[in-house]
């Protein structure tokens, strides 16, 4: 079911991108892209930092903090104590949402640049 939702969302985004390339001016696309990136960074950076702090504290408290844990932090989710997992993973998802908004903003800004150069 999740795979179907991902495919449908991708198709909708592709259709929206092609429609926006003809419906909006390059200046508007650049502005929307810039603001989406700014909002995504303003939201994603603090939540990502809180996720890393929470993961470190949780794993260190139970003595399961591997060396260089920050290189691949999601690989250590299985080591989280069950009582800490929901809170830590909520911050992880929030940070990932902020990252997705930044990626969206980059795509919209790139579309604006492409349209301005075409």
C-alpha positions, 0 to 999 in steps of 0.5 A: 500500500505504501508503494502505491501511495509513493508512486501516485504521489510521484505522478501527481508531483510530476504532473504538477511540475509540468503544469507549473512550468507553463502556468507560473512565471520564473520569478514566482517559481524562484520566490516559492522555491526560495521560501520553501527552502528557507522554511524547510531549513528553519524547521528541519535543522532544529528538529534534526539537531533534537533528533541527534541529541535525543538519539545520543542521550538515549543510546548513551543512557543504556550503554548502547552508543556505538563509535561514530554513531552519527555517520549512520544514525538511522542504523541504530534505531533498533538499539533504542529502548522501547520507552525512548523510541517513539520520542526519538523517532518523532524528531527523526520524522520531523527532521525528515519532513523539513528535509523534504520541504527543502528538496521541494524548494530546490526543485521548484527553484530549479524549475524557475531557473530552467524556465528563465533560461529556456 
